[in-house]
């Protein structure tokens, strides 16, 4: 069995070695951010969008970033990729405040941890034959600046995931504090409503998703009408089409929402082709 290695603050350690103490602020307070990146044939897919979101998180959580920028983390990620000879994998980067203190930290120095998990294929999976989407409303997500970051304080997604499992949904819609559509458990939501493609605006509180932002940029460049706006539950219930986007799963068509059949998958198939071609060109 070949040993694999993780990285803690740039030092490679064997997977399974002790890396944290109970003083870790991400463990104690959820004081950190994380990033999940799909690796295909040794290359990070949509790397630009991941690095942009890392920089957003560092700025929002007010970490000291004098020595740390997107280029630094790209190099550290590649160290782990190359050490483990990863080809197709899921790479996770955790960045946390490494400082004593209680809720109020004594400083803003950061630490980081990188790990990887092998995947079978370099490509995004096809949509499942059925994807049943429910509604989670037992807790609401605040739509503030922190909301767009992938923080290690992910309790609302955990509880939404528990609800999903208890009620036999494949995924559920998470609502914001205005009870508008925010996102799904680990995906952004797009919907065709009255013939117009829409997705919740970042001001509505969703994670600033990498595939989401790729689609937003693609629509802008190719003059495809896309509205980033508030989306109500009533609007979503009347959607002609709906799909979810995620950094590892890519684009997944929703076939049923709240027990109602979604009639179309046409737009999702178009963007699946766009994303597939993007990956193919990137890997050539």
C-alpha atoms as a printed R data frame, in Angstrom:
    type eleno elety resid chain resno       x      y       z
1   ATOM     1    CA   UNK     A     1   0.000  0.000   0.000
2   ATOM     2    CA   UNK     A     2   1.391  3.366  -1.049
3   ATOM     3    CA   UNK     A     3   1.447  5.997   1.678
4   ATOM     4    CA   UNK     A     4  -0.409  9.217   0.941
5   ATOM     5    CA   UNK     A     5   0.395 12.635   2.292
6   ATOM     6    CA   UNK     A     6  -1.543 15.672   3.448
7   ATOM     7    CA   UNK     A     7  -0.158 19.155   4.042
8   ATOM     8    CA   UNK     A     8  -0.311 21.156   7.256
9   ATOM     9    CA   UNK     A     9   0.994 24.695   6.840
10  ATOM    10    CA   UNK     A    10   3.101 23.550   3.907
11  ATOM    11    CA   UNK     A    11   4.683 20.551   5.680
12  ATOM    12    CA   UNK     A    12   3.835 17.154   4.206
13  ATOM    13    CA   UNK     A    13   2.610 14.584   6.746
14  ATOM    14    CA   UNK     A    14   1.415 11.030   6.272
15  ATOM    15    CA   UNK     A    15  -2.351 10.732   5.946
16  ATOM    16    CA   UNK     A    16  -3.741  9.754   9.324
17  ATOM    17    CA   UNK     A    17  -1.108 11.547  11.397
18  ATOM    18    CA   UNK     A    18  -2.298 13.854  14.152
19  ATOM    19    CA   UNK     A    19  -2.513 17.365  12.733
20  ATOM    20    CA   UNK     A    20  -4.644 19.450  15.138
21  ATOM    21    CA   UNK     A    21  -5.131 20.028  18.837
22  ATOM    22    CA   UNK     A    22  -8.363 21.000  20.555
23  ATOM    23    CA   UNK     A    23  -7.150 24.632  20.392
24  ATOM    24    CA   UNK     A    24  -7.841 24.784  16.649
25  ATOM    25    CA   UNK     A    25 -10.222 27.691  16.074
26  ATOM    26    CA   UNK     A    26 -11.941 26.037  13.123
27  ATOM    27    CA   UNK     A    27 -12.836 23.146  15.440
28  ATOM    28    CA   UNK     A    28 -13.862 25.425  18.315
29  ATOM    29    CA   UNK     A    29 -15.631 28.264  16.537
30  ATOM    30    CA   UNK     A    30 -15.990 27.424  12.862
31  ATOM    31    CA   UNK     A    31 -13.390 30.146  12.292
32  ATOM    32    CA   UNK     A    32 -12.216 29.241   8.816
33  ATOM    33    CA   UNK     A    33 -12.987 28.617   5.174
34  ATOM    34    CA   UNK     A    34 -12.581 25.601   2.930
35  ATOM    35    CA   UNK     A    35 -12.439 24.817  -0.750
36  ATOM    36    CA   UNK     A    36 -13.237 21.587  -2.617
37  ATOM    37    CA   UNK     A    37 -11.591 21.270  -6.032
38  ATOM    38    CA   UNK     A    38 -12.071 18.595  -8.681
39  ATOM    39    CA   UNK     A    39  -8.823 17.312 -10.132
40  ATOM    40    CA   UNK     A    40  -8.833 15.791 -13.633
41  ATOM    41    CA   UNK     A    41  -5.733 14.162 -15.095
42  ATOM    42    CA   UNK     A    42  -3.607 16.047 -12.582
43  ATOM    43    CA   UNK     A    43  -5.114 19.475 -13.301
44  ATOM    44    CA   UNK     A    44  -7.431 21.553 -11.117
45  ATOM    45    CA   UNK     A    45 -10.694 22.271 -12.924
46  ATOM    46    CA   UNK     A    46 -12.030 25.844 -12.812
47  ATOM    47    CA   UNK     A    47  -8.968 26.805 -10.765
48  ATOM    48    CA   UNK     A    48  -9.451 30.521 -11.451
49  ATOM    49    CA   UNK     A    49 -12.867 30.502  -9.802
50  ATOM    50    CA   UNK     A    50 -11.643 28.533  -6.791
51  ATOM    51    CA   UNK     A    51  -8.754 30.926  -6.216
52  ATOM    52    CA   UNK     A    52 -11.098 33.913  -6.520
53  ATOM    53    CA   UNK     A    53 -13.335 32.416  -3.834
54  ATOM    54    CA   UNK     A    54 -10.356 31.698  -1.579
55  ATOM    55    CA   UNK     A    55  -9.307 35.354  -1.824
56  ATOM    56    CA   UNK     A    56 -12.894 36.430  -1.081
57  ATOM    57    CA   UNK     A    57 -12.919 34.263   2.045
58  ATOM    58    CA   UNK     A    58  -9.547 35.508   3.262
59  ATOM    59    CA   UNK     A    59 -10.676 39.110   2.888
60  ATOM    60    CA   UNK     A    60 -14.109 38.577   4.410
61  ATOM    61    CA   UNK     A    61 -12.765 36.736   7.473
62  ATOM    62    CA   UNK     A    62 -10.010 39.350   7.856
63  ATOM    63    CA   UNK     A    63  -7.047 36.974   7.837
64  ATOM    64    CA   UNK     A    64  -3.537 38.355   7.604
65  ATOM    65    CA   UNK     A    65  -2.708 37.820   3.929
66  ATOM    66    CA   UNK     A    66   0.624 39.594   3.508
67  ATOM    67    CA   UNK     A    67   2.366 36.301   2.623
68  ATOM    68    CA   UNK     A    68  -0.650 34.496   1.225
69  ATOM    69    CA   UNK     A    69  -2.338 35.033  -2.107
70  ATOM    70    CA   UNK     A    70  -3.938 32.919  -4.824
71  ATOM    71    CA   UNK     A    71  -0.565 32.011  -6.332
72  ATOM    72    CA   UNK     A    72   0.721 30.785  -2.951
73  ATOM    73    CA   UNK     A    73  -2.230 28.448  -2.418
74  ATOM    74    CA   UNK     A    74  -2.071 27.211  -6.001
75  ATOM    75    CA   UNK     A    75   1.537 26.146  -5.400
76  ATOM    76    CA   UNK     A    76   0.690 24.485  -2.077
77  ATOM    77    CA   UNK     A    77  -2.191 22.568  -3.635
78  ATOM    78    CA   UNK     A    78   0.063 21.373  -6.430
79  ATOM    79    CA   UNK     A    79   2.664 20.168  -3.908
80  ATOM    80    CA   UNK     A    80   0.108 17.731  -2.478
81  ATOM    81    CA   UNK     A    81  -1.131 16.739  -5.934
82  ATOM    82    CA   UNK     A    82   2.382 15.947  -7.146
83  ATOM    83    CA   UNK     A    83   3.513 14.208  -3.943
84  ATOM    84    CA   UNK     A    84   0.576 11.789  -4.125
85  ATOM    85    CA   UNK     A    85   0.643 11.405  -7.910
86  ATOM    86    CA   UNK     A    86  -3.032 12.386  -7.929
87  ATOM    87    CA   UNK     A    87  -4.670 12.238 -11.349
88  ATOM    88    CA   UNK     A    88  -8.411 12.205 -10.712
89  ATOM    89    CA   UNK     A    89  -9.214 13.364  -7.213
90  ATOM    90    CA   UNK     A    90 -11.139 15.655  -4.918
91  ATOM    91    CA   UNK     A    91  -8.769 18.109  -3.222
92  ATOM    92    CA   UNK     A    92  -9.837 19.987  -0.094
93  ATOM    93    CA   UNK     A    93  -8.133 23.054   1.321
94  ATOM    94    CA   UNK     A    94  -8.975 24.291   4.817
95  ATOM    95    CA   UNK     A    95  -7.794 27.723   5.989
96  ATOM    96    CA   UNK     A    96  -8.261 28.675   9.628
97  ATOM    97    CA   UNK     A    97  -7.260 31.451  12.007
98  ATOM    98    CA   UNK     A    98  -4.261 30.231  13.974
99  ATOM    99    CA   UNK     A    99  -4.316 32.429  17.061
100 ATOM   100    CA   UNK     A   100  -5.145 32.081  20.748
101 ATOM   101    CA   UNK     A   101  -8.193 33.766  22.214
102 ATOM   102    CA   UNK     A   102 -11.859 33.026  22.699
103 ATOM   103    CA   UNK     A   103 -14.454 34.490  20.336
104 ATOM   104    CA   UNK     A   104 -12.117 37.472  20.008
105 ATOM   105    CA   UNK     A   105  -8.816 36.238  18.567
106 ATOM   106    CA   UNK     A   106  -5.525 37.728  19.693
107 ATOM   107    CA   UNK     A   107  -4.355 37.841  16.091
108 ATOM   108    CA   UNK     A   108  -5.317 37.015  12.520
109 ATOM   109    CA   UNK     A   109  -2.466 34.751  11.423
110 ATOM   110    CA   UNK     A   110  -3.713 31.865   9.296
111 ATOM   111    CA   UNK     A   111  -2.935 28.168   9.066
112 ATOM   112    CA   UNK     A   112  -3.992 25.716   6.392
113 ATOM   113    CA   UNK     A   113  -4.495 22.021   5.730
114 ATOM   114    CA   UNK     A   114  -4.749 20.209   2.384
115 ATOM   115    CA   UNK     A   115  -5.977 16.664   1.747
116 ATOM   116    CA   UNK     A   116  -7.023 14.620  -1.264
117 ATOM   117    CA   UNK     A   117  -9.302 11.694  -2.109
118 ATOM   118    CA   UNK     A   118  -8.998  9.655  -5.303
119 ATOM   119    CA   UNK     A   119 -11.854  9.728  -7.839
120 ATOM   120    CA   UNK     A   120 -12.467  7.182 -10.590
121 ATOM   121    CA   UNK     A   121 -13.104  9.551 -13.488
122 ATOM   122    CA   UNK     A   122 -11.731 12.895 -14.661
123 ATOM   123    CA   UNK     A   123 -15.155 13.916 -15.947
124 ATOM   124    CA   UNK     A   124 -18.267 15.274 -14.308
125 ATOM   125    CA   UNK     A   125 -20.936 12.582 -13.798
126 ATOM   126    CA   UNK     A   126 -24.112 12.450 -15.873
127 ATOM   127    CA   UNK     A   127 -27.357 13.606 -14.311
128 ATOM   128    CA   UNK     A   128 -29.174 10.859 -12.400
129 ATOM   129    CA   UNK     A   129 -32.356  9.504 -13.964
130 ATOM   130    CA   UNK     A   130 -34.348 11.150 -11.197
131 ATOM   131    CA   UNK     A   131 -33.444 13.959  -8.823
132 ATOM   132    CA   UNK     A   132 -36.173 14.812  -6.339
133 ATOM   133    CA   UNK     A   133 -35.773 18.224  -4.733
134 ATOM   134    CA   UNK     A   134 -37.576 19.153  -1.528
135 ATOM   135    CA   UNK     A   135 -37.752 22.288   0.624
136 ATOM   136    CA   UNK     A   136 -35.936 22.783   3.918
137 ATOM   137    CA   UNK     A   137 -37.480 25.552   6.016
138 ATOM   138    CA   UNK     A   138 -36.641 24.636   9.621
139 ATOM   139    CA   UNK     A   139 -33.716 27.103   9.597
140 ATOM   140    CA   UNK     A   140 -33.048 30.106   7.366
141 ATOM   141    CA   UNK     A   141 -29.725 31.369   6.031
142 ATOM   142    CA   UNK     A   142 -28.653 34.973   6.518
143 ATOM   143    CA   UNK     A   143 -27.905 36.828   3.296
144 ATOM   144    CA   UNK     A   144 -24.815 38.760   4.339
145 ATOM   145    CA   UNK     A   145 -21.215 39.033   3.163
146 ATOM   146    CA   UNK     A   146 -20.175 35.874   4.984
147 ATOM   147    CA   UNK     A   147 -22.908 33.903   3.230
148 ATOM   148    CA   UNK     A   148 -21.059 33.848  -0.109
149 ATOM   149    CA   UNK     A   149 -17.990 32.177   1.455
150 ATOM   150    CA   UNK     A   150 -17.517 28.459   2.114
151 ATOM   151    CA   UNK     A   151 -16.920 28.684   5.845
152 ATOM   152    CA   UNK     A   152 -16.232 25.821   8.238
153 ATOM   153    CA   UNK     A   153 -19.348 26.896  10.121
154 ATOM   154    CA   UNK     A   154 -21.727 24.818   7.981
155 ATOM   155    CA   UNK     A   155 -24.445 23.878  10.455
156 ATOM   156    CA   UNK     A   156 -27.388 24.920   8.281
157 ATOM   157    CA   UNK     A   157 -26.173 22.585   5.509
158 ATOM   158    CA   UNK     A   158 -25.692 19.742   7.979
159 ATOM   159    CA   UNK     A   159 -29.240 20.152   9.293
160 ATOM   160    CA   UNK     A   160 -30.614 20.475   5.755
161 ATOM   161    CA   UNK     A   161 -28.755 17.270   4.904
162 ATOM   162    CA   UNK     A   162 -30.253 15.491   7.916
163 ATOM   163    CA   UNK     A   163 -33.715 16.691   6.879
164 ATOM   164    CA   UNK     A   164 -33.086 15.523   3.313
165 ATOM   165    CA   UNK     A   165 -32.126 12.056   4.522
166 ATOM   166    CA   UNK     A   166 -35.028 11.771   6.979
167 ATOM   167    CA   UNK     A   167 -37.547 12.723   4.295
168 ATOM   168    CA   UNK     A   168 -36.071 10.733   1.392
169 ATOM   169    CA   UNK     A   169 -35.237 13.721  -0.811
170 ATOM   170    CA   UNK     A   170 -32.218 13.666  -3.115
171 ATOM   171    CA   UNK     A   171 -31.566 17.289  -2.209
172 ATOM   172    CA   UNK     A   172 -33.413 20.226  -0.677
173 ATOM   173    CA   UNK     A   173 -33.730 23.959  -1.255
174 ATOM   174    CA   UNK     A   174 -32.240 26.092   1.519
175 ATOM   175    CA   UNK     A   175 -34.089 29.376   2.066
176 ATOM   176    CA   UNK     A   176 -32.672 32.738   3.093
177 ATOM   177    CA   UNK     A   177 -33.922 35.014   5.865
178 ATOM   178    CA   UNK     A   178 -36.556 36.464   3.502
179 ATOM   179    CA   UNK     A   179 -37.733 32.903   2.780
180 ATOM   180    CA   UNK     A   180 -36.581 33.255  -0.807
181 ATOM   181    CA   UNK     A   181 -34.624 30.554  -2.610
182 ATOM   182    CA   UNK     A   182 -30.947 30.556  -1.633
183 ATOM   183    CA   UNK     A   183 -29.307 27.305  -2.775
184 ATOM   184    CA   UNK     A   184 -29.330 23.540  -2.195
185 ATOM   185    CA   UNK     A   185 -27.338 21.581   0.406
186 ATOM   186    CA   UNK     A   186 -24.075 21.729  -1.555
187 ATOM   187    CA   UNK     A   187 -25.093 23.237  -4.883
188 ATOM   188    CA   UNK     A   188 -26.283 26.435  -6.513
189 ATOM   189    CA   UNK     A   189 -29.701 26.517  -8.175
190 ATOM   190    CA   UNK     A   190 -30.632 27.652 -11.682
191 ATOM   191    CA   UNK     A   191 -34.189 27.682 -13.005
192 ATOM   192    CA   UNK     A   192 -35.995 28.605 -16.193
193 ATOM   193    CA   UNK     A   193 -38.976 30.717 -15.096
194 ATOM   194    CA   UNK     A   194 -41.352 32.199 -17.679
195 ATOM   195    CA   UNK     A   195 -38.762 31.381 -20.321
196 ATOM   196    CA   UNK     A   196 -35.917 33.231 -18.567
197 ATOM   197    CA   UNK     A   197 -32.898 31.576 -16.939
198 ATOM   198    CA   UNK     A   198 -32.546 32.772 -13.348
199 ATOM   199    CA   UNK     A   199 -30.319 32.080 -10.358
200 ATOM   200    CA   UNK     A   200 -30.381 33.647  -6.873
201 ATOM   201    CA   UNK     A   201 -28.164 36.742  -6.777
202 ATOM   202    CA   UNK     A   202 -25.206 36.710  -4.390
203 ATOM   203    CA   UNK     A   203 -27.080 39.327  -2.357
204 ATOM   204    CA   UNK     A   204 -29.655 36.583  -1.684
205 ATOM   205    CA   UNK     A   205 -27.024 34.646   0.273
206 ATOM   206    CA   UNK     A   206 -25.864 31.642  -1.777
207 ATOM   207    CA   UNK     A   207 -22.310 30.353  -1.814
208 ATOM   208    CA   UNK     A   208 -20.349 31.973  -4.637
209 ATOM   209    CA   UNK     A   209 -20.153 28.665  -6.484
210 ATOM   210    CA   UNK     A   210 -17.415 27.951  -9.011
211 ATOM   211    CA   UNK     A   211 -19.625 26.277 -11.627
212 ATOM   212    CA   UNK     A   212 -22.267 28.943 -10.947
213 ATOM   213    CA   UNK     A   213 -19.755 31.677 -11.692
214 ATOM   214    CA   UNK     A   214 -18.507 29.848 -14.780
215 ATOM   215    CA   UNK     A   215 -22.076 29.786 -16.142
216 ATOM   216    CA   UNK     A   216 -22.600 33.466 -15.246
217 ATOM   217    CA   UNK     A   217 -19.428 34.400 -17.158
218 ATOM   218    CA   UNK     A   218 -20.345 32.164 -20.105
219 ATOM   219    CA   UNK     A   219 -23.780 33.774 -20.390
220 ATOM   220    CA   UNK     A   220 -22.273 37.277 -20.238
221 ATOM   221    CA   UNK     A   221 -19.645 36.513 -22.895
222 ATOM   222    CA   UNK     A   222 -22.139 34.828 -25.240
223 ATOM   223    CA   UNK     A   223 -25.040 37.246 -24.662
224 ATOM   224    CA   UNK     A   224 -27.298 34.619 -23.111
225 ATOM   225    CA   UNK     A   225 -29.955 36.191 -20.918
226 ATOM   226    CA   UNK     A   226 -29.445 35.271 -17.293
227 ATOM   227    CA   UNK     A   227 -31.017 37.091 -14.367
228 ATOM   228    CA   UNK     A   228 -29.240 37.060 -11.026
229 ATOM   229    CA   UNK     A   229 -32.111 38.084  -8.794
230 ATOM   230    CA   UNK     A   230 -34.399 37.174  -5.920
231 ATOM   231    CA   UNK     A   231 -36.263 33.932  -6.649
232 ATOM   232    CA   UNK     A   232 -39.365 33.135  -4.614
233 ATOM   233    CA   UNK     A   233 -40.613 29.653  -3.791
234 ATOM   234    CA   UNK     A   234 -43.771 30.313  -5.807
235 ATOM   235    CA   UNK     A   235 -41.640 31.163  -8.839
236 ATOM   236    CA   UNK     A   236 -39.560 28.027  -8.353
237 ATOM   237    CA   UNK     A   237 -42.688 25.882  -8.101
238 ATOM   238    CA   UNK     A   238 -43.696 27.151 -11.550
239 ATOM   239    CA   UNK     A   239 -40.279 26.649 -13.157
240 ATOM   240    CA   UNK     A   240 -40.169 24.969 -16.547
241 ATOM   241    CA   UNK     A   241 -36.679 23.654 -15.806
242 ATOM   242    CA   UNK     A   242 -34.285 23.466 -12.885
243 ATOM   243    CA   UNK     A   243 -30.699 22.311 -12.391
244 ATOM   244    CA   UNK     A   244 -28.046 22.264  -9.682
245 ATOM   245    CA   UNK     A   245 -24.355 23.150 -10.044
246 ATOM   246    CA   UNK     A   246 -21.482 21.877  -7.941
247 ATOM   247    CA   UNK     A   247 -17.676 21.812  -8.253
248 ATOM   248    CA   UNK     A   248 -17.474 18.006  -8.105
249 ATOM   249    CA   UNK     A   249 -20.836 16.933  -9.593
250 ATOM   250    CA   UNK     A   250 -20.929 19.582 -12.318
251 ATOM   251    CA   UNK     A   251 -24.490 20.181 -13.561
252 ATOM   252    CA   UNK     A   252 -27.375 17.968 -12.445
253 ATOM   253    CA   UNK     A   253 -30.925 18.213 -13.815
254 ATOM   254    CA   UNK     A   254 -33.789 18.322 -11.313
255 ATOM   255    CA   UNK     A   255 -36.613 16.025 -12.429
256 ATOM   256    CA   UNK     A   256 -39.064 16.647  -9.566
257 ATOM   257    CA   UNK     A   257 -39.554 19.576  -7.185
258 ATOM   258    CA   UNK     A   258 -41.782 19.286  -4.147
259 ATOM   259    CA   UNK     A   259 -43.487 16.214  -5.719
260 ATOM   260    CA   UNK     A   260 -44.121 18.012  -9.016
261 ATOM   261    CA   UNK     A   261 -42.529 16.912 -12.289
262 ATOM   262    CA   UNK     A   262 -40.156 19.385 -13.938
263 ATOM   263    CA   UNK     A   263 -41.002 19.195 -17.649
264 ATOM   264    CA   UNK     A   264 -37.678 20.100 -19.295
265 ATOM   265    CA   UNK     A   265 -33.954 19.332 -19.082
266 ATOM   266    CA   UNK     A   266 -32.982 21.167 -22.280
267 ATOM   267    CA   UNK     A   267 -31.044 24.068 -20.749
268 ATOM   268    CA   UNK     A   268 -29.165 21.780 -18.353
269 ATOM   269    CA   UNK     A   269 -28.073 19.562 -21.246
270 ATOM   270    CA   UNK     A   270 -26.783 22.599 -23.134
271 ATOM   271    CA   UNK     A   271 -24.672 23.745 -20.199
272 ATOM   272    CA   UNK     A   272 -23.486 20.197 -19.523
273 ATOM   273    CA   UNK     A   273 -22.140 20.172 -23.080
274 ATOM   274    CA   UNK     A   274 -20.523 23.590 -22.562
275 ATOM   275    CA   UNK     A   275 -18.848 22.431 -19.349
276 ATOM   276    CA   UNK     A   276 -17.785 19.132 -20.898
277 ATOM   277    CA   UNK     A   277 -16.160 20.976 -23.815
278 ATOM   278    CA   UNK     A   278 -14.439 23.380 -21.419
279 ATOM   279    CA   UNK     A   279 -12.910 20.450 -19.526
280 ATOM   280    CA   UNK     A   280 -11.943 18.656 -22.748
281 ATOM   281    CA   UNK     A   281 -10.144 21.725 -24.108
282 ATOM   282    CA   UNK     A   282  -8.458 22.347 -20.770
283 ATOM   283    CA   UNK     A   283  -7.104 18.809 -20.585
284 ATOM   284    CA   UNK     A   284  -5.799 18.697 -24.169
